[in-house]
Amino acid sequence: MDNERIEQLRAEIDAVNTELLDLLERRLDISVAVGEIKQRAGLPLYSEDRERDLLGRFRNEAIERGIDPDYVEELMAVVLVHSRAAQRKTVRKTASPE
């Protein structure tokens, strides 16, 4: 009985992991699109104020949901780092002559 329940819960975790990856992919695609627009408009890719606001919102939402805000902030800071890296990579590709 317990082993069956563990397997069921693991299957649920696997499904959630797939959803997380789908959402990360979608977020990254959107972030790159924002970076392309910023590049065309001559705007900086990085906004310290925007990132600070986002991390603050993530912390507040984590608290509201009963999730450790440090965990959420750390996780989302990594997501933001990789989003900026993807934007820079895309900008370098579009800026270099073919």
Secondary structure, DSSP 8 states (H G I E B T S, - for coil): -HHHHHHHHHHHHHHHHHHHHHHHHHHHHHHHHHHHHHHHHT--S--HHHHHHHHHHHHHHHHHHT--HHHHHHHHHHHHHHHHHHHHHHHHHHHS--
